[in-house]
Amino acid sequence: MYDAAKSVLCERRISDYVTCGEVSAAVRSKSGRIYTGVCVDTCSTLGICAERNAIFNMITNGEQEIDKVLCILPDGSNGAPCGACRELMVQMMAGKYRDIEIMLDIKSGRIAKLGDLTPEWWIK
């Protein structure tokens, strides 16, 4: 997953108002396929996070169950998904979202479950 996300990490300017690729992500579906995405940032906040972009890529390709998520930040480190990304995963996999694995730090192997990152969500 890390190599897949790293392969699309490429910061670039699309226009005076849009940049992309500063953050990349990989999502592994329950079938084992890996989908990637990059962040797209706009000056009017209509952009999208890399994780949601990867999830939408997965949905576009006919899958909807997430197994693992990994993102790569501009400095090469990893991090947890933002609230909007967490919310999407919770709503997509209500009742099953708690077991989605999130790679927090590839160097140390630190992984968290989405349920630990969203313990009191409004969807059970």
C-alpha positions in Angstrom: 0.0 0.0 0.0 2.8 2.4 0.8 4.4 1.9 -2.6 1.1 2.5 -4.3 0.5 5.7 -2.4 4.1 6.8 -2.9 3.8 6.3 -6.7 1.0 9.0 -7.0 2.5 11.5 -4.5 3.5 14.3 -6.7 2.9 17.9 -5.8 1.9 20.0 -8.7 0.0 23.2 -9.6 -3.0 22.7 -11.9 -3.8 26.4 -12.1 -3.5 29.6 -10.1 -6.3 28.3 -7.9 -5.8 24.5 -7.7 -2.9 22.4 -6.5 -2.8 18.6 -6.0 -0.6 15.7 -4.9 0.8 17.1 -1.7 -0.8 14.2 0.1 -1.5 10.7 -1.3 -3.4 7.8 0.0 -4.0 4.1 -0.6 -7.1 2.2 0.4 -7.2 -1.6 0.4 -10.6 -3.0 -0.2 -11.9 -6.2 1.4 -11.2 -8.0 -1.9 -7.5 -7.0 -1.5 -7.4 -4.5 -4.4 -5.5 -1.3 -3.7 -6.9 2.1 -4.9 -5.0 5.4 -4.7 -5.9 9.0 -4.6 -4.3 12.4 -4.1 -5.5 15.5 -2.3 -6.8 18.3 -4.5 -6.8 21.7 -2.9 -8.6 24.8 -4.2 -8.8 28.4 -3.1 -12.5 28.0 -2.5 -12.3 24.9 -0.3 -13.9 22.7 -2.9 -11.0 20.3 -2.8 -10.9 16.7 -1.5 -8.6 14.7 0.7 -6.4 12.0 -0.7 -8.2 9.3 1.4 -11.6 10.3 0.1 -10.3 10.5 -3.4 -8.9 6.9 -3.0 -12.2 5.7 -1.5 -14.2 7.3 -4.4 -11.8 5.6 -6.8 -12.6 2.3 -5.1 -16.4 3.0 -5.4 -15.9 4.0 -9.1 -14.4 0.6 -9.6 -17.4 -1.3 -8.1 -16.2 -1.9 -4.5 -17.4 -0.5 -1.3 -15.8 -2.3 1.7 -12.6 -0.8 3.1 -10.1 -3.0 4.9 -7.1 -0.6 5.4 -6.2 3.0 4.8 -2.8 4.7 4.5 -1.9 8.3 3.6 1.5 9.9 3.0 2.0 13.5 4.1 4.2 16.0 2.3 7.2 15.1 4.6 6.8 11.4 3.9 5.3 10.5 7.2 1.8 9.1 7.8 -1.2 10.3 9.7 -4.8 9.7 10.6 -7.6 10.7 8.3 -9.5 14.0 8.9 -13.0 14.1 10.3 -14.6 14.2 6.9 -12.7 11.1 5.8 -13.6 9.3 9.0 -17.3 10.3 8.6 -17.4 8.9 5.0 -15.9 5.6 6.2 -18.3 5.4 9.1 -21.3 6.0 6.9 -20.2 3.6 4.2 -19.6 0.8 6.6 -22.1 1.4 9.4 -21.8 -1.5 11.9 -18.4 -2.6 10.4 -16.3 0.6 10.3 -14.6 0.0 13.7 -12.3 -2.7 12.2 -10.9 -0.6 9.4 -7.1 -0.4 9.9 -5.4 3.0 9.7 -1.6 3.1 9.2 -0.5 5.9 11.5 3.3 5.4 11.3 4.8 3.1 8.7 8.3 3.4 10.2 7.2 2.0 13.6 4.4 -0.1 12.3 1.8 1.7 14.4 -1.7 0.9 13.3 -5.0 2.0 14.8 -8.5 0.8 14.2 -11.0 3.4 13.0 -13.2 2.5 15.9 -10.4 3.7 18.3 -10.1 7.0 16.4 -13.9 7.5 16.4 -15.1 5.9 19.6 -18.3 7.9 20.1 -19.6 8.3 16.6 -23.3 9.0 15.9 -23.6 5.8 13.9 -23.0 2.6 15.8 
